[in-house]
Structure formats: C-alpha cells, structure tokens
C-alpha cells in the first residue's frame, strides 16, 4: 500500500515541479525544480526512448532522483528507534534495500508523466528545515494537498518526507516496520523487504 503511496507522491513531484516555479519561490523550491527539469529532459530525450535504452534511462532517472531525496535520512526516520539498535553494517545493508523498495514503486509511474492543474501554496523555512506546500487539482474536480519536507545539508535541500492529504510517507513506513519487528524481528523485516524487491 505505502509503495503505491510513494509512487503517487513521486508522480505528483514530477508533475508539480515540471511546471514553472512561482516567482516567489525560495531556494528549496528552486532546487527541487532543477532536479525535475533534469528528469523531464531524460524522459523527453529521443535517444533514450528506444526500448533497448530502457535500463539506461531508468538508471539516469534513479541517479537524478537521488540528488534530491535523502534516502538514508528517510530510512533512518522510518526505522526510528530501531535504527539506533542497528550495527553500522546493518545500516549499510538497510539503506540501499529501502531505496530499492521505493525506487521500484515510483519508476513505472514516473515514466507516465502528464500534466494537471497545480496551485503553489507556499514555502516555509526554519533554520535547516523547510516545507514546500502545493495543491493538485485533478480532472475529477478534487484537490490533493501535498507537503514536501526538506533538510538542508551543505548547500543542498534534500527531501526526507512527503505527505499527501495529511498522510506522512515516513510515519506510515515507521508504523509498518515497527509492527513487523515487534511481531517477528529486524531480520524478519529485512527478509520481507528483500522478497518484495525480488518480486519486482
């Protein structure tokens, strides 16, 4: 379920920031738009539309998304208290596994990029944290509020959570992961995630 939610958020991310950034946009929004411009260029590149180039195109999209998403921070927040209990080796194993899970969820959706009406609701910056708020108006005349949460690391603003209609991606993964670990074990969670990734 939450893989589908993440796929939807990535799709909306591409939709929103593929449009021109508002004139009042601040640094976090501008950096997000730069990343999306690169993704749109990849999707629109005629040389990469050949089916034989599918894997190359996907790798370019994955690499570009990784410039804006802080996968390690998302993984850390999703494991919450269980992260501190992990060894360095376990953390090194978990982050790419978590990343693969999310990447598989969004890659098929992102290649079906299209447009819709979007309203930019503003940006809030407090120290090294920021929120970018938007509202999507669908063809069914409904609106979807989306909030991107970013943290500044060095000169870059990186996404560490996304909420759609008040539902936090990270909080829901945290609830799922905690449930599996408590009913089974951390090793049991890793095996479940490996199985999900292998199926795709």
C-alpha positions as CSV (number, residue, x, y, z in Angstrom):
1,X,0.0,0.0,0.0
2,X,2.7,2.5,1.0
3,X,4.8,1.7,-2.0
4,X,1.8,2.8,-4.1
5,X,1.5,6.0,-2.0
6,X,5.2,6.7,-2.6
7,X,4.7,6.1,-6.4
8,X,1.9,8.6,-6.4
9,X,4.0,11.2,-4.5
10,X,6.9,10.9,-6.9
11,X,4.5,11.2,-9.8
12,X,3.0,14.4,-8.3
13,X,6.5,15.6,-7.6
14,X,7.3,15.4,-11.2
15,X,4.0,17.0,-12.2
16,X,4.3,19.9,-9.8
17,X,7.9,20.9,-10.4
18,X,7.9,20.2,-14.1
19,X,5.8,23.4,-14.3
20,X,7.3,26.8,-14.0
21,X,8.3,27.7,-10.4
22,X,6.3,30.6,-8.9
23,X,8.1,34.0,-8.9
24,X,8.1,34.0,-5.1
25,X,9.7,30.5,-4.9
26,X,12.6,30.3,-2.5
27,X,15.8,28.2,-2.6
28,X,14.2,24.8,-1.6
29,X,11.6,25.0,-4.4
30,X,14.2,26.2,-6.9
31,X,16.5,23.3,-6.1
32,X,13.6,20.9,-6.5
33,X,12.7,22.4,-9.8
34,X,16.3,22.0,-11.1
35,X,16.1,18.3,-10.3
36,X,12.8,17.8,-12.0
37,X,14.0,19.7,-15.1
38,X,16.7,17.2,-15.4
39,X,14.2,14.3,-15.1
40,X,12.0,15.8,-17.7
41,X,15.0,16.2,-20.1
42,X,15.8,12.5,-19.6
43,X,12.1,11.4,-20.2
44,X,12.0,13.6,-23.4
45,X,15.4,12.6,-24.8
46,X,14.6,10.8,-28.2
47,X,17.9,8.9,-27.9
48,X,16.6,7.2,-24.7
49,X,13.1,6.3,-26.0
50,X,14.4,3.1,-27.7
51,X,13.3,0.1,-25.6
52,X,16.9,-1.1,-25.7
53,X,17.8,2.1,-23.8
54,X,15.1,1.5,-21.0
55,X,17.6,0.4,-18.4
56,X,20.0,3.3,-19.2
57,X,17.1,5.7,-18.9
58,X,15.9,4.3,-15.6
59,X,19.4,4.5,-14.2
60,X,19.6,8.2,-15.2
61,X,16.3,8.8,-13.5
62,X,17.3,7.0,-10.4
63,X,20.6,8.9,-10.2
64,X,18.8,12.2,-10.7
65,X,16.1,11.5,-8.0
66,X,18.9,10.5,-5.6
67,X,20.3,14.1,-5.9
68,X,17.2,15.4,-4.2
69,X,15.9,12.6,-2.0
70,X,17.9,11.8,1.2
71,X,17.3,8.0,1.2
72,X,19.4,7.5,4.3
73,X,17.5,10.0,6.3
74,X,14.2,8.6,5.1
75,X,15.4,5.1,6.1
76,X,16.6,6.3,9.5
77,X,13.3,8.0,10.2
78,X,11.3,5.1,9.0
79,X,13.1,2.7,11.4
80,X,13.0,5.3,14.2
81,X,14.2,3.7,17.5
82,X,15.2,0.5,15.7
83,X,17.8,2.5,13.7
84,X,19.9,3.2,16.8
85,X,19.9,-0.5,17.6
86,X,21.4,-1.5,14.3
87,X,25.1,-2.0,13.7
88,X,26.9,0.0,11.0
89,X,26.9,-3.0,8.8
90,X,23.1,-3.4,9.2
91,X,22.6,0.3,8.4
92,X,24.7,-0.1,5.2
93,X,22.6,-3.0,4.2
94,X,19.2,-1.4,5.0
95,X,19.6,1.9,3.2
96,X,20.1,0.6,-0.3
97,X,17.4,-2.1,0.3
98,X,14.9,0.6,1.4
99,X,16.0,2.8,-1.6
100,X,15.4,-0.1,-4.0
101,X,11.9,-0.6,-2.5
102,X,10.9,3.0,-3.1
103,X,12.6,3.2,-6.5
104,X,10.7,0.2,-7.8
105,X,7.5,1.8,-6.6
106,X,7.9,5.1,-8.5
107,X,9.8,4.2,-11.6
108,X,6.9,2.8,-13.6
109,X,4.6,5.7,-12.6
110,X,7.2,8.4,-13.4
111,X,7.6,7.3,-17.0
112,X,3.8,8.1,-17.5
113,X,4.3,11.7,-16.6
114,X,1.5,14.1,-17.7
115,X,0.1,17.4,-16.6
116,X,-2.7,18.7,-14.4
117,X,-3.6,22.0,-12.6
118,X,-1.4,22.9,-9.7
119,X,-1.5,25.6,-7.1
120,X,1.6,26.5,-5.2
121,X,0.7,27.2,-1.6
122,X,4.0,28.5,-0.4
123,X,7.2,27.6,1.3
124,X,8.3,27.8,5.0
125,X,11.9,27.8,6.1
126,X,13.1,27.5,9.7
127,X,16.8,27.0,10.1
128,X,17.9,24.0,8.2
129,X,14.4,22.7,7.7
130,X,11.8,23.7,5.1
131,X,8.3,22.8,3.9
132,X,7.1,23.2,0.3
133,X,3.3,23.1,0.0
134,X,1.3,22.6,-3.1
135,X,-2.3,21.6,-4.1
136,X,-3.2,19.4,-7.1
137,X,-6.5,19.8,-8.8
138,X,-7.5,16.6,-10.6
139,X,-9.7,16.0,-13.6
140,X,-12.4,14.7,-11.1
141,X,-12.6,18.2,-9.6
142,X,-10.9,17.2,-6.3
143,X,-7.9,18.8,-4.8
144,X,-4.9,17.0,-3.2
145,X,-2.7,18.8,-0.7
146,X,0.9,17.7,-0.8
147,X,3.7,18.8,1.6
148,X,7.4,18.1,1.0
149,X,9.7,18.3,4.0
150,X,13.3,19.1,3.3
151,X,16.5,19.4,5.3
152,X,19.5,21.4,4.2
153,X,22.8,19.5,4.1
154,X,25.7,21.6,2.9
155,X,24.3,23.8,0.1
156,X,21.5,21.3,-0.8
157,X,17.9,21.0,0.3
158,X,17.1,17.3,0.4
159,X,13.6,15.7,0.8
160,X,13.2,13.4,3.8
161,X,9.4,13.0,3.9
162,X,6.3,13.6,1.8
163,X,2.7,13.9,3.0
164,X,-0.4,13.6,0.8
165,X,-3.7,14.7,2.3
166,X,-2.0,14.7,5.7
167,X,-0.6,11.2,5.4
168,X,3.1,11.0,6.0
169,X,5.1,8.5,4.0
170,X,7.8,8.1,6.6
171,X,5.3,7.8,9.5
172,X,3.4,5.0,7.7
173,X,6.6,3.1,6.9
174,X,7.6,3.6,10.5
175,X,4.4,2.0,11.7
176,X,4.7,-0.9,9.3
177,X,8.3,-1.6,10.1
178,X,7.8,-1.3,13.9
179,X,4.9,-3.8,13.6
180,X,7.0,-6.4,11.7
181,X,10.0,-6.0,14.0
182,X,7.9,-6.4,17.2
183,X,5.9,-9.4,15.9
184,X,9.0,-11.0,14.3
185,X,12.4,-9.4,14.3
186,X,14.6,-6.9,12.5
187,X,16.0,-9.8,10.4
188,X,12.4,-10.7,9.6
189,X,11.7,-7.2,8.3
190,X,14.8,-7.3,6.1
191,X,13.8,-10.7,4.6
192,X,10.3,-9.3,3.8
193,X,11.8,-6.3,2.1
194,X,14.2,-8.4,0.1
195,X,11.3,-10.6,-1.0
196,X,9.3,-7.6,-2.2
197,X,12.3,-6.2,-4.1
198,X,13.0,-9.6,-5.7
199,X,9.4,-10.0,-6.9
200,X,9.8,-6.8,-9.0
